[in-house]
Amino acid sequence: MQHLPGRHFLQIPGPTNTPLPVLAAIAKPTIDHRGPEFGELGLEVLKGIRSIFKTTNPVIIYPCSGTGAWEAALLNTLSPGDNILMFETGWFSTLWSKMTAALNLKAEIVKGDWRSGVDANEIEARLRQDKEHKFKAVAVVHNETSTGVASNIAAVRKAIDRAGHPALLLVDTISSLGSIDYRHDEWGVDVTVGGSQKGLMLPPGLAFNAISDKAIAASKKSKFPRSFFGWEDMLTANKTGFFPYTPSTNLLQGLKVALDMMQTEGLEEIFSRHNRAAAATRRAVQHWGFEIQCRNETEYSSSLTAVRLPEGHSADALRKEILARANMSLGNGLGPLADRVFRIGHLGDFNNVSVLGTLSGVEMGLKARGIPFRSGGVEAAMDVLAGNSPPATRAA
Ligand SMILES: Cc1ncc(COP(=O)(O)O)c(C=O)c1O
């Protein structure tokens, strides 16, 4: 493989760039996962991760990707044949609903346009109609990574409460956790699903279930057979910092350092940094004259921006050109958005200069591909980052 000079710009919306101190911690020798040193590490990360979800309840850490944590959320709280209400926000909400079918759950899916977030009023209306309370859960994606749309989870909670419905609330925060404000306890979420490879700045390989008391009570009645994903054995072992099977020891070493880094920077400052990067990116995109996939300003994602190219131009050819010229990876369009949009990731470990470098790479690619655009987007973004231009709003 030919070495490309300079650092690779990994600007897909996850996995994200892993900072050197985290990589160094992962590279430390593997320790005995049944020894005292691991027990301390386990207790520390199991406690520290709670603050990222803004919960005082347990958070389960699985050695798997986010898809496993989706499955765990369903298997632990529901029973075969149960009904679940889901909202189609894009590719990832669709994959989650496909999983429910494979598990013999009956999902009712509220159709979406892949440009907007969850409509809480529609959720309320469907739940009001459900007089017999057949829906056992409502499952939504907080930040739809395929479209760059962030839904208002507090509004979904309020909709469920207004309808007086007992359904559990399950939320996917895989591309928002540690990047966009999220409050598991305050928003009354029952299971929050997360992953290590995005806002937490780790490689892929850890996935999370933050769980409410109501979710734990539901898990005691759930009739799904489960073994690897069962919460009960995990919760018992986790009390002393251990796991019922071999954990991802080295990734947990990395998680400890990532949590320290996040605590030092401060969650609220991390969210502001993401908001600024997103605002600067949108300013550049709008200056270039392109449409943002997200329709509603209040739903703009702070962790990624999906950009629509004008008709007749290939987003994949543009990404290919940028990879070759700038050694930079951008996210592809997924499902019906394939080749139509490209996605700029601005989450995890980055600073203002990384954002400007990313936007410069895009601008260079647009020029090289002969795609008509108004030049000067990077300059416009610089104004936002330098504080000379008010940033655009985004969802609370
Ligand atoms: C919002 C969202 N949900 C779920 C997933 C699936 O997670 P994984 O690929 O880690 O299994 C992803 C992956 O990018 C995602 O962005």
Ligand as a Chemical Component Dictionary entry (heavy atoms), coordinates in Angstrom:
data_LIG
# 
_chem_comp.id                   LIG 
_chem_comp.type                 NON-POLYMER 
_chem_comp.pdbx_formal_charge   0 
_chem_comp.three_letter_code    LIG 
# 
loop_
_chem_comp_atom.comp_id 
_chem_comp_atom.atom_id 
_chem_comp_atom.alt_atom_id 
_chem_comp_atom.type_symbol 
_chem_comp_atom.charge 
_chem_comp_atom.model_Cartn_x 
_chem_comp_atom.model_Cartn_y 
_chem_comp_atom.model_Cartn_z 
_chem_comp_atom.pdbx_ordinal 
LIG C1 C1 C 0 -27.430 6.202  14.455 1  
LIG C2 C2 C 0 -26.786 4.866  14.285 2  
LIG N1 N1 N 0 -27.387 3.777  14.768 3  
LIG C3 C3 C 0 -26.835 2.559  14.646 4  
LIG C4 C4 C 0 -25.638 2.360  14.002 5  
LIG C5 C5 C 0 -25.074 0.980  13.878 6  
LIG O1 O1 O 0 -23.986 0.874  14.725 7  
LIG P1 P1 P 0 -22.774 -0.143 14.424 8  
LIG O2 O2 O 0 -22.375 0.070  13.012 9  
LIG O3 O3 O 0 -21.747 0.254  15.439 10 
LIG O4 O4 O 0 -23.286 -1.522 14.669 11 
LIG C6 C6 C 0 -24.966 3.464  13.478 12 
LIG C7 C7 C 0 -23.689 3.309  12.772 13 
LIG O5 O5 O 0 -23.146 4.204  12.208 14 
LIG C8 C8 C 0 -25.558 4.747  13.626 15 
LIG O6 O6 O 0 -24.955 5.833  13.124 16 
# 
loop_
_chem_comp_bond.comp_id 
_chem_comp_bond.atom_id_1 
_chem_comp_bond.atom_id_2 
_chem_comp_bond.value_order 
_chem_comp_bond.pdbx_ordinal 
LIG C1 C2 SING 1  
LIG C2 N1 SING 2  
LIG C2 C8 DOUB 3  
LIG N1 C3 DOUB 4  
LIG C3 C4 SING 5  
LIG C4 C5 SING 6  
LIG C4 C6 DOUB 7  
LIG C5 O1 SING 8  
LIG O1 P1 SING 9  
LIG P1 O2 DOUB 10 
LIG P1 O3 SING 11 
LIG P1 O4 SING 12 
LIG C6 C7 SING 13 
LIG C6 C8 SING 14 
LIG C7 O5 DOUB 15 
LIG C8 O6 SING 16 
# 
